[in-house]
Amino acid sequence: MLIAIDIGNSTINIGFFTETTLFVKKINTYPLLSASQYNFFLNRFIKETNINKKPKGIIISSVVPRTTKVLEKALSTLVPIELLHVNWRLKTGLAFKIPKPGELGSDRIANAVAAYALFRSPVATVDFGTASTISVVGQKASFIGGAIFPGIRLMGTSLDSGTSQLFEITIKAPASVLGTDTTESIESGIWYGSAGAAEKILEETEKKIGYKLKVVITGGFGGTVSSFIKRKHYVLPHLTLDGLNLIYEMNSHA
C-alpha cells in the first residue's frame, strides 16, 4: 500500500493505494489539528476500510507548509517510513522548460505527470480548487507553463470583502446564466466566469504554441465547473493523487 497525501489550501486529500483500489479520505485543511488528532483520523479510516497492509511508502504534495509539519509528525508515529516530498527535481517523466521551476506548486507537478501519462501527448490540466490553475505539458513531455486565477470560493469571498453592497453567497451552481437578483447574478458570474476564463486561456495558449491540447479537469469544484465548459475534456477527480502515485513509483528505486 502507498499513502499519497495532497495538502491543499482548503482540503487535505489522503489516498491509500492498494494493488487494486484507491481509498480516499478528505479532511478540511483548517482548522489545523494536532498530530494526535490526524493520527486518530488516519487510524480510524484504515480500520474502517480494512486496509491492513503496511505501507510501502508515503508521498506528499503540499502548498501549506504549517500543515505539512504537523501531518509529518502524525505519520511518523503511524508508520516509521521516510516521506517523499514532491518537487521538480524528482523523476517525473517531464522536462521543465520554465525559468523558475522551483516556484511551481507540487500539486501542479502531480497533475501534469498524471495527465501526460494518460495521453502521452500535449495536455492541459485545469484544477478548480481554492485557486484555479492551468498547467500545460507540450511536445516531448515538456512542462511549458500555465495560468493561475482566483478559485470559485475566493471569487465569492472577495466580492463580499471588497464591495459595500455585495455579499458572500452559498456556493452552488447557477440555474441560468442570466441572474435575476444579486445572488443569482453572483452565481452566474462566478461559475460561468471561471469556465469562460479557463476556455479563453486554453484557446490563447493553443494559438501561441501552434497545436491542440487535450484537457483534463480536476479539483474540488472541477466536476461542477466542467458542465459549463464547451470544449471536449475529461474529468478526473483524483488526478493529483494519481500523479503522486506515479511519481512515487518513478522514484522508489532511484
Summary of the structure (lengths in Angstrom):
residues: 254
radius of gyration: 19.0
end to end distance: 18.7
largest distance: 58.5
contacts: 813
relative contact order: 0.16
helix: 42%
strand: 24%
